[in-house]
């Protein structure tokens, strides 16, 4: 039976509308007034692009072409009308060189209450060297801004992004669910203070893959309330290693569980795989942790649990850590230690570490057998384990 003409028109019209709705709309920041000359303030153009993309009912792309775009603080705030916004960056975003502009704001680029945001490509230049120099001089300085933070957000993807010379932390994932980061590159001087590469806290189902991090603090730091974190194929160095903690700073604190760190290399770092907690009362915990397939090259503390963290000996000397550490497995960890003690479990006298497992561990010091040191730690070792287990 032939369609009446009006039905055919309606059918075609509805197909056209659904195609229009599905195809993303693009907002080019240059069309909205941004200039890629490295000095013109383009903050307003980026805010305008976000406002339009967030209000769009169909998927949206914010496009940043090649060039250096100078930006002050930008807060990309949701919720939005769609949950598919891609920020595609072919250029470089540049923070103010004067650290006083952002120094006390906490963040340079902040995404909050968003769902379904992807950042693809680009370089974020935090221009943090001035602040690092201020801190090194012993003068009073602002604490500095995190380069990129996602807060209270879901379904986030970051790929092929480079962060360099952040004032403070490079990338923070706070109170988020379902975050996938891959091909991320972080670079800052090995002596730059508090420049953690990627910091995760109060978040679940976060994946960090195929990334290269060299910085002045932890390559990846894992804070309280992190669950179901998967880290794979990460190169760390310089830096302070991959660290769970510090935990137990607060008396009431969410625990850390189900963390996998797999296929990682550590080169010239202060630590390899570390868990640290404050030496004072807390209801925090860390459990179900797997460190697997790690290669250490000239690492000061390849395997370390430190439950007596007490910076400046303030507020904790003489107390035992309340953080309970259990079910931690170290599997196939090889390489060289820069100090004699390659495995150090310095656990809490009040809450000893339990069910620590060493499997196939081989760490040497100056081509000799390294040492292991245990305090208040219980567990097992299987396969070839060197230094000889002290559990």
Secondary structure, 3 states (H helix, E strand, C coil): CCCCHHHHHHHHHHHHHHHHHHCCEEEECCCCCCCCEEEEECHHHHHHHHHHHHHCCCCEEEEECCCEEECCCEEEECCCCCCCEEEEECCEEECCCCCCCCCCCCEEEEEECCECEEEECCEEECCCHHHHHHHHCCCCCCCCCEEEEEECCEEEEEECCEEECCCCCCEEEECCEEEEEECCEEECCCCCCCCCCEEEECCEEEEEEEEEEECCCCCEEECCCCEEEEEEEEEECCCCCEEEEEECCCCCCCCEEEEEEEEEEEECCCEEEEEEEECCCCCCEEEEEEEEEEEEEEECEEEEEEEEECHHHCCCCCCCCCCEEEEEEEEEEEEEECCCEEEEEECCCCCCEEEEEEEEEEEEECCEECEEEEECEEEEEEEEEECCCCC
